[in-house]
Amino acid sequence: MKLTRPGFSILAKWLLILSLVTVPSLAWGQKNKSAPAPAAHSAPAPAAHSAPASHPSGGSGGASTANHGTTTANHGTTTTANHGTTTTANKGTTTTANHGTTTTTANKGTTTTANKGTTTTANKTTTSTTANKGTTTANKTTTTTAGKTTTATANKGTTTTAGKGATTTAGGKGTTAAAGGKGATNTAGKGGASTHAATKTVSTKSGNTARVNASGHVTSIKTSKGATITHGAHGTSRVSSSRPGGGRLVNTGRHGGYGERGYRGHDGHRYMGRTYYRGGRYYAYGYRGGYYHGGYYYGYVSPYYYGPGFYGWAYNPWAAPVAYGWGWGGAPWFGYYGYYFNPYPVYASAALWMTDYVISQNLQAQYAAQAEANANAAAASDSGTQDAGQSGGGGGGVVLTPEVKQAIADEVKAQLAAEQAAAAAPQPAAAAAPAADTSADANPPEETPAALDPNHRTFIVSDVLNETGPDGQDCSLSAGDVVTRIEDTPDANKSVKVLVSASQKSDCASGSQVSVAVDDLQEMHNHFREQLDSGLKTLADNQGKNGLPAAPDTKTRANPDGQVKPDTSVKADLDAQQADADKAEADVQAQAGTTGQGND
């Protein structure tokens, strides 16, 4: 049948209207069913154990993370692939998850995504992404993520992550912490910082216990016989144990150390006699005991005193500055520590001269111990000689500044004044018969040790120590480092906080704070006083020479309580102690599979 033109015209119009309605509807339905996702290679997602991008989210901008999960963006357009589709543009939030539910709220709204996890984002500021069994919440507050393979990003808040393979990033003024799990990475604040693996403890079948740092180096060993072996960052070590009858036995190298024994002084007080063995000879000093908070601390006693005139000459400024020639120019130790120590060009007083003398004595001893340790290590491994160490900046790139040296000079002057006062004091009446008994006194009075005296705050490290740094890792202090005590009251472990004022390469960083045992600070002060007496003798022997001004009477008188007869059994005891320490070292190395010693 043939249609008339009017009827055909009406039918064509209806067909046109129907097509205009049907085609957009089909397109709209198809779009909501499956929007095309970018290929996996076109929008790379971080691996499950990788940290997010190095630029933390901030302000009101969005962030994008893909890991078979969900991405939400803010004030921007973000498309995320890998089994999920998300498109967000211009002040609206859209979240889509794989085989889950999609809810879209525009402008200051909330987005909820389901894929065995929940994500909530609000207030046009923070973007959070959660995938695989995790929950993330962000809104300028606190973000907590738990579960497996979770990545979260937050701004101006605190983020805590726990679990396996977790990565957390906090931008702006936030704080980030990680706990537990394997492969945890933390980034906080501006630029971020990565934490180290914790120092671990290893126990051997022979009963030795060692602390091993994140680099696999042994920092200390507690032997089955009760000795403590301490390793420094430069190959040096110290072995310490208690002697029968009281006192300590301390090995400061294979060719030196000291042993202690108690005695009663002529004044009736407890004393500790210490015999050093170094360079094939013995010499001894006395240390007076003072009771403080349940224990005794021993302070150095000068074996002799000078007259008041000589102390005044050493304390007061000289008539004119002195340019003194030390003769260190060609010494290896002086070149090695060129980054760390510079002597004064001239000396206006003996106190400044003594400051350089004491510092140089510690650095020379440290250099010699380091060279010996490296030579022994080279011989043991049959790998040839090694350098004494690596030159370069200190732990925090800080050398012995004029301010630090002035603090040491102030300590020198204070000690010179104290010795002058002690020399002028009347001698105590002699006890009926000095005895070796060092048993506890009845109701002893409290005496603040020099280590806690408010007048003494600057200390020069005299021997290798291992402390716990701010990051929880063990760090060492070496002879010649300088610390400043910043606490007056010991904690339960009889330790106080100190500020590392100057440190050598690989030691605890300059500017960091660590806890140091009061006993160790007292030992630093004792060694400082020993070196002052040695420096005073050098000045007395050389006054009027090499540019030094002439001094008044340099005669000395003996101090009975500082006169100690050397104990010649010390060498044999030190040899036996070192042999036991070597066995413990080998035992630990064999079982722990460590890579070396120290903190490098």
C-alpha positions in Angstrom: 0.0 0.0 0.0 1.3 3.4 -0.8 1.4 6.0 2.0 0.3 9.5 1.3 2.9 12.3 1.9 1.0 13.8 5.0 1.0 10.4 6.8 4.6 9.7 6.0 5.6 13.1 7.3 3.8 12.5 10.6 5.4 9.0 11.0 8.9 10.3 10.3 8.6 13.0 12.9 7.6 10.4 15.5 10.5 8.1 14.6 12.9 11.1 14.9 11.6 12.0 18.3 11.8 8.3 19.5 15.5 8.1 18.3 16.4 11.3 20.0 15.1 9.9 23.3 16.3 6.3 23.0 20.0 6.9 22.0 21.0 9.2 24.9 19.2 6.9 27.3 21.2 3.9 26.1 24.5 6.0 26.3 23.7 7.1 29.8 23.0 3.6 31.0 26.1 2.2 29.3 28.2 5.0 31.0 26.9 4.1 34.4 27.5 0.4 33.9 31.2 0.5 32.9 33.3 3.6 32.3 36.5 2.8 30.4 39.5 2.6 32.9 43.0 3.6 31.9 45.4 0.8 31.2 47.4 -0.3 34.2 50.6 1.0 32.6 49.1 4.4 31.9 48.5 5.2 35.6 51.2 3.3 37.6 50.2 2.5 41.1 52.7 2.1 44.0 53.5 -1.5 45.1 51.9 -2.8 48.2 55.1 -2.2 50.3 56.1 1.1 48.7 55.9 4.6 50.2 53.5 7.1 48.6 54.8 9.8 46.3 57.5 12.0 47.9 55.1 15.1 47.8 52.6 14.8 50.7 49.1 16.1 50.0 48.5 19.5 51.4 46.0 22.4 51.3 42.9 21.6 49.3 44.5 19.7 46.5 43.8 16.0 45.8 46.0 12.9 46.0 45.8 9.7 43.9 46.7 6.2 45.0 45.9 3.0 43.1 46.2 -0.5 44.4 43.2 -2.5 43.3 41.2 0.0 45.4 39.8 3.4 45.4 41.0 7.0 44.7 39.3 10.2 45.7 40.4 13.6 44.5 39.5 17.1 45.7 39.4 20.3 43.6 40.7 18.3 40.7 40.1 15.4 38.3 41.5 12.0 39.2 41.1 8.8 37.3 42.2 5.5 38.9 42.3 2.1 37.3 42.9 -1.5 38.2 39.5 -3.1 38.6 37.8 0.0 39.7 36.6 3.3 38.1 36.8 6.7 39.6 36.3 10.1 38.0 36.1 13.3 40.1 36.0 16.8 38.9 35.6 20.3 40.4 34.7 20.4 44.0 32.8 17.1 43.9 33.9 13.8 45.3 33.3 10.5 43.6 34.6 7.2 44.8 34.2 3.9 43.0 35.5 0.5 44.1 35.6 -2.9 42.5 32.4 -4.8 42.6 31.2 -2.4 45.3 28.8 0.4 45.9 29.3 3.9 44.7 27.9 7.0 46.4 28.6 10.5 45.1 28.2 13.7 46.9 29.3 17.0 45.5 30.8 20.0 47.2 31.7 19.4 50.8 30.2 16.0 50.9 31.1 12.5 52.0 32.2 9.6 49.8 31.8 6.1 50.9 33.4 3.2 49.0 33.0 -0.5 49.5 35.5 -3.1 48.5 35.9 -5.0 51.7 36.9 -1.6 53.2 35.5 1.8 53.9 36.8 5.2 52.9 35.5 8.5 54.1 36.6 11.9 52.9 35.3 15.3 53.8 35.8 19.1 53.9 37.7 19.7 50.6 41.0 19.2 52.2 42.2 15.6 52.6 42.2 12.7 50.2 42.4 9.2 51.6 42.7 6.0 49.7 42.1 2.6 51.2 42.3 -0.8 49.6 42.0 -4.4 50.8 40.5 -4.8 54.2 41.3 -1.4 55.7 39.6 1.7 57.0 40.8 5.3 56.5 39.4 8.5 57.8 40.8 12.0 57.1 39.6 15.5 57.9 42.3 17.7 59.3 42.4 15.4 62.3 43.8 11.9 63.0 44.1 9.2 60.5 44.5 5.6 61.6 45.1 2.7 59.2 45.2 -0.9 60.1 45.3 -4.1 58.2 47.3 -5.4 55.3 48.8 -3.5 52.4 47.2 -0.1 53.3 48.2 3.3 52.0 46.9 6.5 53.6 47.6 10.1 53.1 46.6 12.9 55.5 47.2 16.6 56.0 47.7 18.6 59.2 47.0 15.6 61.3 48.5 12.6 62.9 48.8 9.3 61.1 49.5 6.0 62.7 50.0 2.8 60.8 50.2 -0.7 62.0 50.4 -4.1 60.3 52.3 -5.7 57.5 53.6 -3.8 54.6 52.1 -0.5 55.8 53.1 2.8 54.4 52.0 6.1 55.9 52.6 9.7 54.9 51.7 12.8 56.7 52.1 16.2 55.2 52.1 19.7 56.6 52.4 19.8 60.4 51.5 16.2 61.0 53.3 13.5 62.9 53.8 10.0 61.6 54.5 6.8 63.6 54.7 3.2 62.6 54.6 0.1 64.7 55.0 -3.6 64.0 54.9 -5.4 60.8 57.5 -5.9 58.1 58.7 -3.3 55.8 57.1 -0.3 57.6 58.1 3.1 56.2 57.4 6.4 57.8 57.5 9.9 56.4 56.6 12.9 58.5 56.6 16.6 58.2 58.6 18.4 55.5 60.7 16.2 53.4 60.3 13.2 55.7 62.7 10.9 57.5 63.1 7.1 57.4 63.4 5.1 60.6 66.1 2.5 61.1 65.6 -1.1 62.2 65.8 -1.5 65.9 68.9 -2.6 67.7 68.5 -6.3 68.5 69.8 -8.5 71.3 71.5 -11.9 70.5 72.2 -14.6 73.1 74.6 -17.4 72.4 74.6 -21.0 73.7 77.7 -20.1 75.8 75.8 -17.5 77.7 77.1 -14.4 76.0 74.7 -11.6 75.1 75.3 -9.0 72.4 73.6 -5.9 71.1 73.7 -5.7 67.3 72.7 -2.5 65.5 70.7 -2.2 62.3 73.9 -2.5 60.2 74.8 -5.8 61.8 77.6 -4.4 63.9 78.1 -5.5 67.5 78.0 -2.5 69.8 78.4 -4.3 73.1 78.7 -7.8 74.6 77.8 -9.0 78.1 80.0 -12.1 78.6 79.0 -15.2 80.5 81.7 -14.3 83.1 80.1 -10.9 83.8 82.5 -8.6 81.8 81.1 -5.9 79.5 82.7 -5.3 76.1 82.0 -1.9 74.5 82.7 -1.2 70.9 83.1 2.3 69.5 82.5 3.6 66.0 86.2 3.7 65.1 87.2 0.2 65.9 88.2 0.9 69.5 86.9 -1.2 72.4 86.8 -1.4 76.2 86.4 -4.4 78.5 85.2 -3.8 82.0 84.6 -6.2 84.9 84.6 -6.3 88.7 87.6 -7.5 90.7 87.3 -9.8 93.7 87.3 -7.6 96.8 86.0 -4.5 95.0 87.1 -2.2 92.3 87.2 -2.6 88.6 89.4 -4.1 85.9 89.3 -2.2 82.7 91.0 -3.0 79.4 91.4 -0.1 77.1 93.4 -2.0 74.4 95.6 -5.0 74.1 98.5 -3.2 75.7 96.9 -1.1 78.4 94.3 -0.7 81.1 93.9 -0.4 84.8 92.9 -2.3 87.9 91.4 -1.0 91.2 91.6 -2.0 94.8 90.0 -0.2 97.8 91.8 1.1 100.9 91.3 3.5 103.8 93.0 6.8 103.6 94.9 8.7 106.3 91.8 10.7 106.8 89.7 7.6 107.5 87.6 7.8 104.4 87.1 5.1 101.7 89.5 5.3 98.8 90.1 3.4 95.6 93.6 2.9 94.4 93.9 2.6 90.6 97.0 1.1 88.9 97.5 1.9 85.2 99.6 -0.3 82.9 100.6 1.4 79.7 103.7 1.2 77.5 105.3 -1.4 79.7 105.2 0.7 82.9 102.9 1.0 86.0 101.7 4.2 87.7 99.0 4.7 90.2 96.5 7.3 91.5 94.1 7.5 94.4 90.4 8.4 94.4 88.4 9.4 97.4 85.0 7.9 97.9 81.8 9.9 98.6 78.4 8.4 99.4 75.5 9.6 97.3 72.0 8.1 96.9 72.8 4.6 97.9 76.3 4.2 96.3 79.8 5.5 96.3 81.4 7.7 93.7 85.2 8.1 93.6 86.9 11.4 92.8 90.5 11.9 91.8 93.0 13.1 94.5 96.1 14.9 93.5 99.3 13.1 94.6 101.0 16.5 95.2 100.3 20.2 95.4 102.1 23.3 94.2 102.5 26.5 96.2 99.8 29.2 96.0 102.0 31.4 93.8 102.2 28.8 91.0 98.4 28.3 91.0 98.0 32.0 90.8 100.4 32.2 87.8 98.4 29.4 86.1 95.0 31.0 86.9 95.5 34.6 86.1 96.2 36.2 82.6 99.8 36.4 81.6 101.5 39.8 81.1 101.4 39.3 77.3 99.9 36.6 75.0 102.3 33.8 74.1 102.7 32.1 70.8 103.6 28.6 71.8 105.1 26.0 69.4 103.6 22.6 70.1 105.5 20.7 67.4 102.4 18.9 66.1 102.7 20.0 62.5 104.0 16.6 61.2 102.1 14.4 63.6 99.6 12.0 61.9 97.0 12.5 64.6 97.0 16.3 64.2 96.4 16.1 60.4 93.7 13.5 60.9 91.8 15.7 63.4 92.3 18.8 61.4 88.6 19.0 60.8 87.8 18.8 64.5 90.5 20.6 66.5 92.4 23.8 66.0 94.8 25.1 68.8 94.7 28.7 69.8 97.1 30.9 67.8 98.3 32.6 71.0 97.7 32.0 74.7 96.8 34.8 77.1 96.8 32.6 80.1 97.8 29.1 81.2 94.1 28.1 81.3 93.9 28.4 77.5 97.2 26.6 77.1 95.9 23.8 79.4 92.6 23.6 77.4 94.5 22.8 74.2 96.8 20.4 76.1 93.9 18.4 77.6 92.1 18.2 74.2 95.2 17.1 72.4 96.0 14.4 75.0 92.6 12.8 74.5 92.7 13.0 70.7 96.2 11.5 70.6 95.1 8.7 72.8 92.0 8.1 70.7 94.1 8.1 67.5 96.6 5.6 68.9 93.8 3.3 70.2 92.1 3.5 66.8 95.3 2.7 64.9 96.0 -0.2 67.2 92.5 -1.6 66.8 92.6 -1.4 63.0 96.0 -3.0 62.9 94.8 -5.9 65.0 91.7 -6.2 62.8 93.8 -6.2 59.7 96.2 -8.8 61.1 93.2 -11.0 62.2 91.6 -10.9 58.7 95.0 -11.0 56.9 93.7 -8.2 54.7 96.7 -5.8 55.0 96.9 -2.6 56.8 94.0 -0.2 57.4 93.9 3.5 57.9 93.4 4.8 61.5 90.0 5.8 60.4 88.1 8.0 58.0 88.7 11.7 58.2 85.8 14.1 57.7 83.2 16.0 59.6 81.9 15.0 63.0 78.5 13.3 63.7 76.6 16.5 63.1 79.2 18.3 60.9 80.3 20.4 63.9 83.9 20.9 65.0 85.2 22.0 68.4 83.9 25.6 68.2 85.4 28.5 70.1 82.3 28.4 72.3 82.9 24.8 73.2 86.6 25.4 73.8 85.7 28.4 76.1 83.5 26.1 78.1 86.4 23.8 78.6 88.7 26.7 79.5 86.2 27.7 82.2 86.3 24.2 83.6 90.1 24.4 83.7 90.0 27.7 85.6 87.4 26.3 88.1 89.6 23.3 88.7 92.8 25.4 89.2 91.0 27.5 91.8 89.8 24.3 93.6 93.3 22.8 93.6 94.7 26.1 95.0 92.1 26.0 97.8 92.9 22.3 98.5 96.6 23.1 98.6 96.0 25.9 101.2 93.8 23.7 103.4 95.4 22.2 106.5 96.4 18.5 106.3 94.0 16.1 108.0 95.2 14.3 111.1 96.5 10.9 110.3 94.3 7.9 111.2 95.7 5.4 113.7 96.4 2.8 111.0 95.2 2.9 107.4 93.3 -0.3 106.6 92.3 -2.1 103.4 88.7 -2.5 104.7 86.2 -0.9 102.3 83.0 -2.2 103.9 80.0 0.2 104.1 80.3 3.0 106.7 77.7 3.5 109.3 75.3 6.3 108.3 77.7 7.9 105.8 76.9 11.6 104.9 75.7 12.5 101.4 78.3 14.1 99.1 77.4 15.3 95.7 79.9 13.9 93.2 81.7 16.2 90.8 79.7 14.6 88.0 76.6 16.2 89.4 78.1 19.4 90.8 76.3 22.4 89.3 79.7 24.1 88.8 80.8 21.3 86.5 78.7 20.8 83.3 81.2 20.4 80.5 82.9 17.0 80.2 85.5 15.7 77.7 84.9 12.0 76.9 87.9 9.9 78.0 87.0 6.5 76.8 84.7 4.7 74.4 81.1 4.6 75.5 77.9 3.3 73.8 74.7 5.1 74.4 71.2 5.0 72.9 70.6 7.9 70.4 67.3 9.8 69.9 66.3 7.3 67.1 66.6 4.3 69.4 69.9 3.2 67.8 73.1 2.7 69.7 75.7 5.4 69.1 79.2 5.8 70.5 81.2 8.5 72.1 84.9 8.6 71.7 87.8 10.1 73.6 87.9 13.8 72.7 84.1 14.2 72.2 82.6 16.9 74.4 79.3 16.7 76.2 77.3 19.1 78.4 75.2 17.8 81.3 71.7 19.3 81.1 70.1 17.4 84.0 71.1 17.5 87.7 69.0 14.5 89.1 69.8 10.9 88.0 67.1 8.7 86.8 66.3 5.2 88.1 69.3 3.9 86.1 71.6 6.4 87.7 72.0 8.3 84.4 71.5 11.9 83.4 70.8 13.6 80.0 73.7 15.3 78.3 73.9 17.4 75.1 76.6 16.3 72.6 78.4 19.6 72.2 81.1 18.3 69.7 81.5 14.8 68.2 83.8 13.0 65.8 82.7 11.3 62.6 80.3 8.4 63.2 79.8 9.2 66.9 76.6 10.4 68.4 75.6 13.4 66.4 76.5 16.9 67.7 73.4 18.5 69.1 71.8 15.3 70.0 70.8 14.3 73.6 71.7 11.0 75.2 71.7 9.6 78.7 75.0 8.9 80.3 75.7 7.1 83.5 76.8 9.3 86.4 79.7 6.9 86.9 80.9 7.6 83.4 80.7 11.4 83.8 82.6 11.0 87.1 85.3 9.0 85.2 85.5 11.8 82.6 86.0 14.4 85.3 88.6 12.2 87.0 90.5 11.8 83.8 90.3 15.6 83.2 91.9 16.2 86.6 94.6 13.7 85.9 95.4 15.5 82.6 95.4 18.9 84.3 98.0 17.7 86.8 100.1 16.3 83.9 99.7 19.7 82.1 100.7 21.6 85.2 103.8 19.5 85.5 104.6 20.2 81.8 104.2 23.9 82.4 106.3 23.8 85.5 109.1 21.9 83.7 109.0 24.3 80.7 108.3 27.7 82.3 110.6 30.3 80.9 111.2 28.3 77.8 109.7 28.2 74.3 108.0 31.5 74.8 106.3 30.6 78.2 106.7 33.3 80.9 108.7 32.4 83.9 106.7 31.1 86.9 107.2 31.5 90.6 108.2 28.7 92.9 107.3 25.3 91.2 108.2 23.1 94.1 105.6 20.5 95.2 104.6 18.8 98.4 103.1 15.3 98.6 99.5 14.7 99.4 99.5 11.5 101.6 96.1 10.3 100.5 97.0 10.7 96.8 100.1 8.5 97.2 99.3 5.0 95.9 101.7 2.1 95.4 101.2 0.4 92.0 99.7 -3.1 92.0 101.9 -5.1 89.7 99.4 -7.9 89.4 97.3 -5.8 87.0 99.1 -6.8 83.8 98.4 -10.5 84.3 94.8 -9.8 85.2 94.3 -7.6 82.1 95.8 -10.3 79.9 93.4 -12.9 81.3 90.5 -10.6 80.9 91.4 -9.9 77.2 91.7 -13.6 76.4 88.2 -14.2 77.8 86.9 -11.2 75.9 88.4 -12.6 72.6 86.5 -15.9 73.2 83.3 -14.1 73.8 83.8 -12.0 70.6 84.4 -15.2 68.5 81.3 -16.9 70.0 79.1 -13.9 69.2 80.4 -13.5 65.7 79.9 -17.2 65.0 76.3 -17.4 66.2 75.0 -13.9 65.3 76.6 -13.8 61.9 77.4 -10.2 62.4 79.5 -8.1 59.9 81.8 -6.3 62.3 82.0 -4.0 65.3 81.1 -0.5 66.1 78.3 1.8 64.9 79.2 2.6 61.4 
